[in-house]
Amino acid sequence: MSETLAEYVASQDELVREAGLALPHQFSQCSYALGPVRQAVYLCLTCPEALGICAACSIACHTDHNQIELFPKRNFRCDCPTDAIAHPCTLHTDKEPANASNQYGQNFQAKFCRCGRPYDAKTERETMIQCLSCEDWFHESCCMLRTRPEPRPPTPEPPEAPAEAGRNGEGADDVDDAASDASSSGLPPPLISAADYDAFVCRACVAAIPTLRRFVGTPGVITVVRTDAASPWTRLGDVPSTEDAPVAIADTDAEVPATSTGAKRAPSPPADEPAAKRARTESTSSTAPRPCIAPPVESVVQAAYADAELDLDTALCTGDVFLTDKFRERWCRCDSCLPSLEAHSYLLEEEETYEPPEDPDSGLSLEELGMRALERLPRDRAIDGIMAFNAMRDNLRAYLRPFAEEGKVVDETDVQTFFEQLNKARAEAAT
């Protein structure tokens, strides 16, 4: 294989760009000192311990190991610097005790979904969805969003592509959500695509949250249902186009939060109402219980949902829910509904996920990185470095001139020969 100098430079620039996108953060500090936080967790398959490591340690300490990215896990502390892992941590050199508070589900055994299958990126064709609550990952087919496809066949070695194909990655961001959901595998879009919802909660977690279970199948809380065991699966709970229409509430004096389900806000007192009367009204309304504004329960879905806990093969509802955009604003916050939501605060407020600090050098070319390093050197060493670079440049030009004159292509062997000659000359000069 041979390529022109321009093609080689372009390919190196593309590699630098891809590296900057893939690794935009600094990896010089283990997250252990932060305590239990929500962060991206990695499972090291090379190490015998089925434990989790932070993003920084996955690069700095286990870079040559086989790993699986488990993505965010809440209340997790990096296990790399603890005595539970034999492999030494290079970022946090003090050995710490094992993390007793960490929770290790089946993902730490490299198993995923309710089916317990391992994930193989080389053969997997369908998208997997992370549960907002347990943070396990689920296959689209196990959520009845599509039939289970055959595994992807082994990928053959790609043929040498022409230089102009896919230049600069153009077009990579132009793929729509439906095509993205098909995992670039030729699969049709699933029953519910990623653009249709904001968060997913599996049926086991829904069963543990009474308020969420009550909302199953109501507007904005989409679930998958069917009329009988022989019928196809369909979606229930799409938000109607009239979602902003106001809904009358009997206790109009009670203070209720503004929600996108259309709950009316308590009317303001007339401008000419006496101040004393207004004060008494406000005092009464502030202590009155909030009315329940939860939508009517889908009794048919609830009955089918109970069956889903027993046998999904014959159930009429999967029990999984897909929460649409702004779902946190639509919950009922009455005294009956709020407690089970407060016990799972991520349903009320979006969580913060720790990420390592941004790397200011991310995406810079080798030339730019070299110039930055040169600027940090003492003046005399910087001058020596510039002189050495200029000498190597002149030698390289002299070495490549015959290739240019004869129209020959420079290959990898020619470059290796140049540096071997350069190292030999340096060794002879040093003796």
C-alpha positions as CSV (number, residue, x, y, z in Angstrom):
1,M,0.0,0.0,0.0
2,S,1.3,3.4,-0.9
3,E,0.0,7.0,-0.6
4,T,1.0,10.5,-1.6
5,L,2.4,12.9,1.0
6,A,-0.8,14.9,0.9
7,E,-2.9,11.8,1.5
8,Y,-0.7,10.8,4.4
9,V,-0.9,14.3,6.0
10,A,-4.7,14.3,5.5
11,S,-5.1,10.9,7.1
12,Q,-3.0,12.0,10.1
13,D,-5.1,15.1,10.5
14,E,-8.2,13.0,10.5
15,L,-6.8,10.7,13.1
16,V,-6.0,13.7,15.3
17,R,-9.6,15.0,14.9
18,E,-11.0,11.6,15.8
19,A,-8.8,11.3,18.8
20,G,-9.9,14.7,20.0
21,L,-13.6,13.7,19.7
22,A,-13.1,10.3,21.4
23,L,-10.9,11.5,24.2
24,P,-11.6,15.2,24.9
25,H,-10.8,15.0,28.6
26,Q,-7.7,14.9,30.9
27,F,-6.9,11.5,32.4
28,S,-4.4,12.6,35.0
29,Q,-6.5,12.2,38.2
30,C,-8.5,9.2,39.5
31,S,-12.0,10.1,40.6
32,Y,-11.7,8.1,43.9
33,A,-11.2,11.3,45.9
34,L,-14.6,12.6,44.9
35,G,-16.4,9.8,46.7
36,P,-19.5,8.0,45.3
37,V,-20.7,10.0,42.3
38,R,-22.5,9.3,39.1
39,Q,-19.8,8.8,36.5
40,A,-18.9,6.7,33.5
41,V,-17.7,3.3,34.7
42,Y,-15.5,0.7,32.9
43,L,-15.3,-3.0,33.4
44,C,-11.8,-4.4,32.9
45,L,-12.0,-7.9,31.5
46,T,-8.3,-8.5,31.7
47,C,-8.2,-8.0,35.5
48,P,-9.8,-11.1,37.3
49,E,-11.8,-8.9,39.7
50,A,-15.3,-8.0,38.4
51,L,-15.1,-4.4,39.6
52,G,-15.4,-0.9,38.1
53,I,-12.9,1.8,37.2
54,C,-13.2,5.4,36.3
55,A,-12.6,7.0,32.9
56,A,-9.1,8.3,33.9
57,C,-8.0,4.9,35.2
58,S,-9.3,3.1,32.2
59,I,-6.8,5.2,30.1
60,A,-3.9,5.7,32.5
61,C,-3.9,2.3,34.4
62,H,-5.6,-0.2,32.1
63,T,-5.0,1.2,28.7
64,D,-3.6,-2.1,27.3
65,H,-6.4,-4.2,28.9
66,N,-9.6,-5.4,27.4
67,Q,-12.5,-3.3,28.7
68,I,-16.2,-2.8,28.4
69,E,-17.7,0.7,28.9
70,L,-20.7,0.4,31.2
71,F,-21.6,4.1,30.8
72,P,-22.9,6.1,33.8
73,K,-23.5,4.4,37.1
74,R,-24.8,6.5,40.1
75,N,-23.3,6.5,43.5
76,F,-20.2,4.7,42.3
77,R,-16.6,5.1,43.5
78,C,-13.6,4.0,41.4
79,D,-12.2,0.6,42.5
80,C,-8.9,1.0,40.8
81,P,-6.9,2.3,43.9
82,T,-8.5,-0.1,46.4
83,D,-7.0,-3.3,47.7
84,A,-9.9,-5.2,45.9
85,I,-7.9,-4.9,42.6
86,A,-4.4,-6.3,42.4
87,H,-3.4,-4.2,39.4
88,P,-1.7,-1.1,40.7
89,C,-3.3,2.3,40.2
90,T,-0.9,4.8,38.7
91,L,-2.9,7.9,39.5
92,H,-3.8,7.2,43.2
93,T,-0.8,5.4,44.6
94,D,-2.2,5.0,48.2
95,K,-4.0,1.7,48.6
96,E,-7.6,2.3,49.8
97,P,-10.1,-0.1,51.4
98,A,-12.7,-1.8,49.2
99,N,-15.7,0.2,48.3
100,A,-18.5,-1.3,50.4
101,S,-21.1,1.1,49.1
102,N,-20.7,0.2,45.4
103,Q,-23.5,-1.8,43.8
104,Y,-22.4,-4.5,41.3
105,G,-25.2,-5.7,39.1
106,Q,-25.0,-8.2,36.3
107,N,-23.3,-5.6,34.1
108,F,-20.1,-6.3,36.1
109,Q,-20.3,-9.9,34.9
110,A,-20.5,-8.6,31.3
111,K,-24.2,-9.5,31.2
112,F,-27.0,-7.2,30.1
113,C,-30.7,-6.9,29.8
114,R,-33.4,-9.2,31.3
115,C,-32.2,-11.9,28.9
116,G,-28.7,-11.9,30.5
117,R,-26.9,-12.0,27.2
118,P,-23.3,-10.7,26.9
119,Y,-22.7,-7.8,24.6
120,D,-20.5,-8.3,21.6
121,A,-20.0,-5.1,19.5
122,K,-18.8,-7.2,16.6
123,T,-22.0,-9.1,16.2
124,E,-24.7,-7.0,17.9
125,R,-27.0,-5.3,15.4
126,E,-29.7,-3.7,17.5
127,T,-29.5,-0.7,19.7
128,M,-29.5,-1.1,23.5
129,I,-31.3,1.2,25.8
130,Q,-30.2,2.2,29.4
131,C,-32.8,2.2,32.2
132,L,-33.0,5.5,34.0
133,S,-33.5,3.7,37.3
134,C,-31.4,0.6,37.5
135,E,-29.0,1.7,34.7
136,D,-28.9,-1.7,33.2
137,W,-29.0,-2.0,29.4
138,F,-31.9,-3.6,27.4
139,H,-32.2,-4.9,23.8
140,E,-34.8,-3.3,21.7
141,S,-36.1,-6.8,20.9
142,C,-36.5,-7.7,24.6
143,C,-38.6,-4.5,24.9
144,M,-40.8,-5.7,22.0
145,L,-39.7,-2.8,19.8
146,R,-38.6,-5.2,17.0
147,T,-38.1,-8.8,16.3
148,R,-34.7,-10.1,17.3
149,P,-32.4,-9.9,14.3
150,E,-29.8,-12.4,13.4
151,P,-26.2,-11.6,14.7
152,R,-24.0,-9.5,12.4
153,P,-21.7,-11.7,10.3
154,P,-18.0,-11.4,10.8
155,T,-16.7,-8.1,9.3
156,P,-14.4,-8.7,6.4
157,E,-11.3,-6.6,5.9
158,P,-12.4,-3.3,4.3
159,P,-11.1,-2.8,0.8
160,E,-8.7,0.1,0.1
161,A,-11.0,3.1,-0.3
162,P,-10.3,6.0,-2.8
163,A,-8.8,9.1,-1.2
164,E,-11.8,11.2,-1.7
165,A,-14.3,8.8,-0.1
166,G,-15.6,10.0,3.3
167,R,-13.2,12.9,3.5
168,N,-13.1,14.8,6.8
169,G,-16.0,12.6,8.1
170,E,-18.5,14.6,6.1
171,G,-22.0,13.1,6.2
172,A,-21.4,11.3,9.5
173,D,-23.6,13.7,11.4
174,D,-26.3,13.9,8.7
175,V,-27.8,10.5,9.5
176,D,-31.3,10.9,10.9
177,D,-32.4,9.4,14.2
178,A,-34.4,6.6,12.6
179,A,-31.3,5.4,10.7
180,S,-29.2,5.8,13.8
181,D,-31.6,3.6,15.8
182,A,-31.1,0.9,13.2
183,S,-27.5,0.6,14.4
184,S,-26.2,1.2,10.9
185,S,-27.1,-2.5,10.3
186,G,-29.9,-2.2,7.7
187,L,-32.6,-2.9,10.3
188,P,-35.9,-1.0,10.0
189,P,-36.7,1.6,12.7
190,P,-38.0,0.2,16.0
191,L,-41.5,0.6,17.2
192,I,-40.4,3.5,19.4
193,S,-37.3,5.4,18.2
194,A,-34.9,7.5,20.2
195,A,-36.4,10.7,19.0
196,D,-39.8,9.7,20.5
197,Y,-38.7,9.7,24.2
198,D,-36.3,11.2,26.7
199,A,-35.9,8.4,29.2
200,F,-36.6,4.7,29.5
201,V,-37.5,2.7,32.7
202,C,-37.7,-1.1,32.7
203,R,-40.7,-2.9,34.0
204,A,-38.9,-4.2,37.2
205,C,-38.1,-0.6,38.2
206,V,-41.6,0.6,37.3
207,A,-43.1,-2.0,39.6
208,A,-41.0,-0.6,42.5
209,I,-42.2,3.0,42.0
210,P,-46.0,3.2,42.7
211,T,-46.5,6.7,41.2
212,L,-44.7,5.7,38.0
213,R,-46.7,2.5,37.7
214,R,-49.9,4.5,38.0
215,F,-48.9,6.6,35.0
216,V,-48.2,3.7,32.7
217,G,-49.9,4.2,29.3
218,T,-51.1,7.7,30.1
219,P,-50.0,10.6,27.9
220,G,-46.3,11.0,27.9
221,V,-45.6,7.7,29.6
222,I,-45.5,5.4,26.5
223,T,-45.7,1.6,26.9
224,V,-46.0,-1.3,24.5
225,V,-49.2,-3.3,24.4
226,R,-51.2,-5.7,22.3
227,T,-54.8,-6.8,22.2
228,D,-54.1,-10.6,22.5
229,A,-51.1,-12.9,22.4
230,A,-51.4,-13.3,18.7
231,S,-51.6,-9.6,17.9
232,P,-48.6,-7.3,17.0
233,W,-47.2,-5.0,19.6
234,T,-48.3,-1.4,19.5
235,R,-47.5,1.8,21.5
236,L,-49.8,3.4,24.0
237,G,-49.4,6.7,25.7
238,D,-48.3,9.2,23.0
239,V,-48.9,12.8,24.0
240,P,-51.9,14.1,22.1
241,S,-51.7,17.3,20.1
242,T,-54.0,19.0,22.6
243,E,-51.7,18.3,25.6
244,D,-51.7,22.0,26.5
245,A,-55.5,22.2,26.9
246,P,-56.4,23.2,30.5
247,V,-58.0,20.6,32.8
248,A,-60.5,21.7,35.3
249,I,-59.7,20.9,38.9
250,A,-62.4,20.9,41.6
251,D,-60.3,22.7,44.3
252,T,-59.5,25.9,42.4
253,D,-58.1,27.6,45.5
254,A,-55.4,25.1,46.1
255,E,-51.9,26.0,44.9
256,V,-50.7,23.5,42.3
257,P,-47.6,23.5,40.2
258,A,-47.8,24.5,36.5
259,T,-47.5,21.4,34.4
260,S,-47.6,20.5,30.8
261,T,-50.5,18.2,31.5
262,G,-52.7,21.2,31.6
263,A,-53.5,21.7,35.2
264,K,-55.1,25.1,35.9
265,R,-53.3,27.5,38.2
266,A,-55.3,29.1,41.1
267,P,-56.9,32.4,40.0
268,S,-55.4,35.6,41.4
269,P,-57.6,37.6,43.8
270,P,-59.4,40.6,42.3
271,A,-57.4,43.9,42.5
272,D,-60.0,45.6,44.6
273,E,-60.3,42.8,47.2
274,P,-59.4,44.0,50.8
275,A,-55.9,43.3,51.9
276,A,-57.0,41.4,55.0
277,K,-59.3,39.1,53.1
278,R,-56.5,38.5,50.5
279,A,-54.1,37.6,53.3
280,R,-56.5,35.1,54.8
281,T,-57.1,33.5,51.4
282,E,-53.4,33.1,50.7
283,S,-52.8,31.7,54.1
284,T,-55.6,29.1,53.7
285,S,-54.4,28.1,50.2
286,S,-50.8,27.6,51.3
287,T,-51.7,25.0,53.9
288,A,-54.4,23.2,51.9
289,P,-53.4,19.9,50.5
290,R,-52.5,19.8,46.8
291,P,-55.2,18.0,44.7
292,C,-54.1,15.0,42.7
293,I,-53.8,15.9,39.0
294,A,-52.6,12.5,37.9
295,P,-54.4,11.4,34.7
296,P,-57.0,8.6,35.0
297,V,-55.5,5.2,35.5
298,E,-55.5,3.0,32.4
299,S,-57.2,0.1,34.1
300,V,-56.8,-2.3,31.1
301,V,-53.1,-1.5,30.9
302,Q,-52.7,-2.0,34.7
303,A,-54.3,-5.4,34.5
304,A,-52.0,-6.4,31.6
305,Y,-49.1,-4.9,33.4
306,A,-49.7,-7.2,36.3
307,D,-49.5,-10.1,33.8
308,A,-46.2,-8.7,32.5
309,E,-44.6,-9.4,35.8
310,L,-45.4,-13.1,35.4
311,D,-45.0,-14.1,31.8
312,L,-44.1,-11.6,29.0
313,D,-44.8,-14.3,26.4
314,T,-48.5,-14.2,27.1
315,A,-48.8,-10.7,28.6
316,L,-50.6,-7.9,26.9
317,C,-48.3,-5.1,28.2
318,T,-44.5,-5.1,28.5
319,G,-44.5,-2.9,31.6
320,D,-41.5,-0.9,30.3
321,V,-42.2,2.8,29.9
322,F,-40.7,5.5,27.6
323,L,-40.9,8.9,29.2
324,T,-41.3,11.8,26.7
325,D,-39.7,15.2,26.7
326,K,-40.2,17.3,29.8
327,F,-41.6,14.4,31.7
328,R,-40.3,15.8,35.0
329,E,-42.6,18.8,34.7
330,R,-45.7,16.6,34.3
331,W,-45.7,14.6,37.5
332,C,-48.5,15.0,40.0
333,R,-47.0,16.3,43.3
334,C,-49.9,15.7,45.6
335,D,-49.3,14.1,49.0
336,S,-50.1,10.7,47.6
337,C,-48.0,10.8,44.4
338,L,-44.9,12.8,45.5
339,P,-43.3,10.5,48.1
340,S,-42.4,7.6,45.7
341,L,-41.0,10.1,43.3
342,E,-38.9,11.8,46.0
343,A,-37.5,8.4,46.8
344,H,-36.1,8.3,43.3
345,S,-34.9,11.9,42.9
346,Y,-33.7,11.4,39.3
347,L,-37.4,11.3,38.3
348,L,-37.8,14.9,39.6
349,E,-34.5,16.5,38.7
350,E,-31.9,15.6,36.1
351,E,-28.7,14.2,37.7
352,E,-25.3,15.6,37.4
353,T,-22.8,13.2,35.9
354,Y,-19.1,13.7,36.6
355,E,-16.8,14.0,33.7
356,P,-13.0,14.5,33.9
357,P,-11.8,18.1,33.1
358,E,-11.5,19.1,29.5
359,D,-8.1,18.6,28.0
360,P,-6.9,21.9,26.4
361,D,-4.6,20.0,24.1
362,S,-7.4,17.8,22.8
363,G,-7.6,18.0,19.0
364,L,-4.2,19.8,18.5
365,S,-1.9,18.5,15.9
366,L,1.5,17.0,16.7
367,E,3.1,20.2,15.4
368,E,0.9,22.4,17.7
369,L,1.7,20.2,20.6
370,G,5.4,20.4,19.8
371,M,5.3,24.2,19.7
372,R,3.5,24.3,23.0
373,A,6.1,22.1,24.6
374,L,8.9,24.2,23.0
375,E,7.5,27.4,24.6
376,R,7.7,25.8,28.1
377,L,11.4,25.0,27.7
378,P,14.2,27.3,29.0
379,R,15.6,29.6,26.2
380,D,18.9,27.7,25.7
381,R,17.2,24.3,25.4
382,A,14.5,25.7,23.1
383,I,17.2,27.1,20.8
384,D,19.0,23.7,20.8
385,G,15.7,22.0,20.0
386,I,15.0,24.3,17.1
387,M,18.5,23.8,15.7
388,A,18.1,20.0,15.9
389,F,14.7,20.2,14.2
390,N,16.1,22.3,11.4
391,A,19.0,19.9,10.9
392,M,16.6,16.9,10.7
393,R,14.4,18.9,8.2
394,D,17.4,19.6,6.0
395,N,18.5,16.0,6.1
396,L,15.0,14.8,5.3
397,R,14.7,17.2,2.3
398,A,18.0,15.9,0.9
399,Y,16.9,12.3,1.4
400,L,13.6,12.8,-0.3
401,R,14.9,15.0,-3.2
402,P,15.8,12.0,-5.4
403,F,12.3,10.5,-4.9
404,A,10.8,13.7,-6.1
405,E,13.1,14.0,-9.1
406,E,12.4,10.4,-10.2
407,G,8.7,10.5,-9.4
408,K,9.0,7.6,-6.9
409,V,6.5,7.0,-4.1
410,V,7.9,7.1,-0.6
411,D,6.7,4.1,1.4
412,E,7.1,3.0,5.0
413,T,10.4,1.2,4.4
414,D,11.9,4.4,3.0
415,V,11.0,6.4,6.0
416,Q,12.4,3.7,8.4
417,T,15.6,3.7,6.4
418,F,15.9,7.5,6.8
419,F,15.6,7.4,10.6
420,E,18.0,4.4,10.8
421,Q,20.6,6.4,9.0
422,L,19.9,9.4,11.2
423,N,20.3,7.4,14.4
424,K,23.5,5.8,13.1
425,A,25.0,9.2,12.3
426,R,24.1,10.5,15.7
427,A,25.7,7.4,17.4
428,E,28.9,7.9,15.3
429,A,29.0,11.6,16.2
430,A,28.7,10.8,19.9
431,T,31.7,8.4,19.8
